[in-house]
């Protein structure tokens, strides 16, 4: 059976860490060093573009199966 789940385009730090098998600390370190971009949403929320994180980590982006938003 085909998985029809679509990954969110923007993820928080905990989701990014889990998605890429990294620690939360590593995500924060990459953010602080400017290796991955972050986007402030509202007063406190910070999000990361999933494909930007993937490209920074692996140098490439794998396309979503099922399309993206």
RALINSUL-V398426 format. One record per backbone hydrogen bond with DSSP energy under -1.0 kcal/mol. CO is the residue of the C=O (numbers start at 1). NH is the residue of the N-H. E is the energy in kcal/mol with one decimal. If there is no record, write none. Layout:
<<CO;NH;E> <CO;NH;E>>
This chain:
<<9;50;-2.8> <11;48;-3.2> <12;16;-2.6> <13;17;-2.4> <14;18;-2.2> <15;19;-2.9> <16;20;-2.1> <17;22;-2.7> <23;27;-1.8> <24;28;-2.3> <25;29;-2.4> <26;30;-2.6> <27;31;-2.1> <28;32;-2.7> <29;33;-2.0> <30;35;-1.7> <30;36;-1.3> <31;34;-1.0> <39;47;-2.7> <41;45;-1.0> <45;41;-3.5> <47;39;-2.9> <48;11;-2.7> <49;53;-2.2> <50;54;-2.2> <51;55;-2.3> <52;56;-2.3> <53;57;-2.3> <54;58;-2.9> <55;59;-2.3>>
